[in-house]
């Protein structure tokens, strides 16, 4: 049986790693700054996500607040859901995967709720120009209000670049890059959790052996009883 303390430690570890890297990037990188970590294929590239995944936006400021509130409700619901999974002794692997998803959602929720208050603007808009300046923490001049923070992304893996073949539909001859999205530790945690559930779903949700045997015995008993009734009649 997976203990509740183990799940809490896992979630806290992911949150600390996620938030620690985000704070480092916010306080040391200006928006758009990029540095190579391992050759050309692993880089730290600072961008901020104002809305949903892939940088999509949803209804301006009202949409942003609505999205953050939805995330908050989902995280609160997830807290009770994971507790229920542990109490009902779900498969350990499944509980770990849901904890990864939960931790990732909570990590990005912290950005959306508080970063607008924690950090001032990454940009200096004096003279209508964007200067290369980094953000500062708790100056009292946050770039946004509560629930209007931007999610910080920085992990960038441009493994290779090439061109689509000329015969390729719609994008023939155009340039493409794999892997182009910029994401964070929280995003990675969510993705890993979802993929593992998908890959190992048969293992996570299969019936216990005793339950299967009991079901088989019950079905045989019903069939035997039907045979006796038919014979008697």
ABEGO torsion letter per residue (X at the ends): XBBAAAAAAAAAAAAAAAAAAAAAAAAABBBGBBBBABEAABBBBBBBBABBBGGBBBGEAAAAAAAAAAAAAAAAAAAAAAAAAAAAGBBAAAAAAAAAAAAAAAAAAAAAAAAAAABBBABBABGGBBBBBBBBBGAGBBABBBGABBBBBABBBBABBBBBBAABBGABGBBBBOBABBBBAAAAAAAAAAAAAAAAAAAAABBBAAAAAAAAAAAAAAAAAAAAAAAAX
